[in-house]
Amino acid sequence: MKAAPTLDGRLRIDLEDERDRMVLEAILVDARSDGGQLSELVARMRDEDDGDWEEFVKPELEEQFDRQLGAVAHAISKGEVPGAIFVVKEDAEEWYGALNRARLALEEAC
């Protein structure tokens, strides 16, 4: 797999074989490896108890998490050019969030 910026400001990820696609898809698997309970992981990392957590923060956090993973899954599956995935600047936050979520889930598992 090779990744490089394009002249129009996107990131192009060239898949050299099917294993590269499987590695990218593993982001989604790793991110959900603890059952997708991102809000529970974040809650454990917090020091204070906030009564608004369950009612306001948790649903919004889970919605954001699902949107991030959905954007990454869509980008991986659509592949504008055979063997290439393009990440536009507007999707960078979703990719960053999904990658960070996979990292947190893997750290939690270790």
Secondary structure, DSSP 4 states (H G I P E B T S, - for coil): -EEEE-TTS-EEEE--SHHHHHHHHHHHHHHTTT-S-HHHHHHHH-SS--TTIIIIIHHHHHHHHHHHHHHHHHHHHH-SBTTEEEE-GGGHHHHHHHHHHHHHHHHHH-
